Amino acid sequence: MDLITPDFGLVFWTAITFLILLFILKKFAWKPILGAVSEREEGIKNALASAEEARKEMQNLTADNERILKEARAERDAMMKDAREIKESMLAEAKEDAKGEASKIIASAQATIESEKQAAISDIKKQVAELSVGIAEKVVRKELANDADQSQLIEQLLKEVTIS
């Protein structure tokens, strides 16, 4: 037998064995192998889809977080603005109340001063009148100490009364 020339019988039986082996592999091993490869491929696709979905969800969460943060900042700014406005209005109101109260106190003090002034003037007038009456009484007593002076004063008063 020559090593270079193949024997037809050997080639035939090798081909038959190969075909039988191929049939057995196809019947029993090929489906499970293809199933495992297909299942692995499907698992990888699912994992990639899940990763993509998780990435999109993270983007959405990040966008939501940014939106919520902006809203919170805007709300904080609005609250600070409202607080400043309330503070300013309270200060303005307190100033107005203080001005009103000061005006009332000043008006009351001025009324009290005017009242005290009128009382003092009245008291001075009363004292002046009493002094005047006292002085006049002393002067009249001195002038009317004798009867002749009395008669002369009466006549003079009668002339003034009839002339007027």
C-alpha positions in Angstrom: 0.0 0.0 0.0 1.2 3.3 -1.0 0.9 6.2 1.3 0.2 8.6 -1.4 -2.8 6.9 -3.0 -5.8 6.7 -0.8 -7.8 3.6 -0.5 -11.4 4.1 -1.8 -12.8 1.8 1.0 -11.1 3.8 3.7 -12.3 7.1 2.3 -15.8 5.6 2.0 -16.0 4.4 5.5 -14.4 7.6 6.9 -17.1 9.6 5.1 -19.8 7.3 6.4 -18.4 7.6 9.9 -18.2 11.3 9.6 -21.8 11.5 8.3 -23.0 9.3 11.2 -21.1 11.4 13.7 -22.5 14.5 12.1 -26.0 13.1 12.3 -25.6 12.1 15.9 -24.1 15.5 16.8 -27.0 17.2 14.9 -29.6 15.1 16.6 -28.3 15.2 20.1 -25.6 17.9 20.6 -26.2 20.5 18.0 -29.6 21.7 19.3 -28.4 22.0 22.9 -25.2 23.8 21.8 -27.1 26.2 19.5 -29.7 26.6 22.3 -27.0 27.5 24.8 -25.4 29.9 22.3 -28.8 31.4 21.5 -29.7 31.7 25.2 -26.3 33.3 25.9 -26.8 35.7 23.1 -30.3 36.5 24.3 -29.0 37.0 27.9 -26.3 39.4 26.5 -29.0 41.3 24.5 -31.2 41.5 27.6 -28.3 42.7 29.8 -27.4 45.4 27.2 -31.1 46.5 27.0 -31.3 46.6 30.8 -28.1 48.6 30.9 -29.4 51.0 28.3 -32.7 51.3 30.2 -30.8 51.9 33.5 -28.7 54.6 31.8 -31.9 56.3 30.5 -33.5 56.0 33.9 -30.4 57.6 35.5 -30.6 60.4 32.9 -34.2 60.9 33.8 -33.5 60.8 37.5 -30.6 63.3 37.0 -32.9 65.6 35.0 -35.7 65.2 37.7 -33.2 65.9 40.4 -32.0 69.1 38.6 -35.6 70.2 38.0 -36.5 69.6 41.7 -33.4 71.4 42.8 -34.2 74.4 40.6 -37.8 74.4 41.9 -36.5 74.3 45.5 -34.1 77.1 44.8 -36.9 79.2 43.2 -39.2 78.4 46.2 -36.5 79.4 48.6 -35.9 82.6 46.7 -39.6 83.4 46.7 -39.8 82.7 50.4 -36.8 85.0 51.1 -38.4 87.7 49.0 -41.7 87.4 50.9 -39.8 87.5 54.2 -38.0 90.6 53.2 -41.2 92.3 52.0 -42.9 91.3 55.3 -40.0 92.6 57.3 -40.0 95.9 55.4 -43.8 96.3 55.7 -43.5 95.6 59.5 -40.8 98.1 59.9 -42.7 100.7 57.9 -45.8 100.0 59.9 -43.9 100.3 63.2 -42.4 103.6 62.0 -45.9 104.9 61.2 -47.2 103.7 64.5 -44.3 105.4 66.3 -44.9 108.6 64.4 -48.6 108.6 65.3 -47.8 107.8 68.9 -45.2 110.6 69.0 -47.7 113.0 67.4 -50.3 112.1 70.1 -47.8 112.6 72.9 -46.7 115.9 71.4 -50.3 117.1 71.0 -51.1 116.0 74.6 -48.0 117.7 75.9 -48.9 120.9 74.0 -52.5 120.8 75.4 -51.2 120.3 78.9 -48.7 123.2 78.4 -51.5 125.4 77.1 -53.8 124.4 80.0 -51.0 125.1 82.5 -50.3 128.4 80.8 -54.0 129.5 81.0 -54.1 128.4 84.6 -51.0 130.4 85.4 -52.4 133.5 83.5 -55.7 133.2 85.3 -53.8 132.9 88.7 -51.7 135.9 87.8 -54.8 137.9 86.9 -56.5 136.9 90.1 -53.4 138.0 92.1 -53.2 141.3 90.2 -56.9 141.9 90.8 -56.5 141.2 94.5 -53.5 143.4 94.7 -55.2 146.1 92.8 -58.3 145.9 95.0 -56.1 146.0 98.1 -54.1 149.0 96.9 -57.3 150.8 95.8 -58.9 150.1 99.2 -55.9 151.5 101.0 -55.8 154.6 98.7 -59.6 155.2 99.1 -59.4 154.8 102.9 -56.6 157.3 103.0 -58.4 159.8 100.7 -61.7 159.3 102.4 -60.4 159.7 105.9 -62.1 163.1 106.4 -65.6 164.2 105.6 -64.7 167.0 103.3 -62.7 164.7 101.0 -65.6 162.3 100.9 -68.0 165.0 99.8 -65.7 166.3 97.2 -65.1 162.7 95.8 -68.9 162.1 95.6 -69.5 165.3 93.8 -66.8 164.6 91.3 -68.1 161.1 90.6 -71.6 162.4 90.1 -70.3 164.9 87.5 -68.4 162.2 85.7 -71.5 159.9 85.7 -73.8 162.6 84.3 -71.2 163.7 81.7 -70.6 160.3 80.4 
